[in-house]
Amino acid sequence: MKTDNEMDMLVRLCTGLGADPGQAGAMASQLMKRAGQLAAERNIPREEAMRYLLEVVTKGHAGEVPPSYDEIRPPVAPKTGKPER
């Protein structure tokens, strides 16, 4: 369930990853919104969607790509290295 406590925890996480307080609030809000969207799109619990997003955020901060990300990443054009459209 979306709560002020969840928002506070996400803001602290984002701040800990280097975002300034204003950015951290915006990032936390977007994470909450996207978790709801993913849960609806994939018919999964919101907690599972949030877990996935937090994995992407924390691994991305560490310069890593989570294994599950390869499944949803668009194919890359061989010559340009940009996503195909």
C-alpha angles and dihedrals in degrees: 000000000000109000140164086247091057090049091049092050092049092048090052091048093050091046089050089054090056106269118138115242095264093048091044091056092050092046092049091050091050092048090053092047094047093047089058091048094049092047091054095042095048098032091235132132114278090237090059090050091050091048089054093048093048090051090052092048097047095042091046090053088053091049093251132123117224112235092238091058092071089066094062103031114111116245115268122231107243098227102039102031088222124124114271116243 
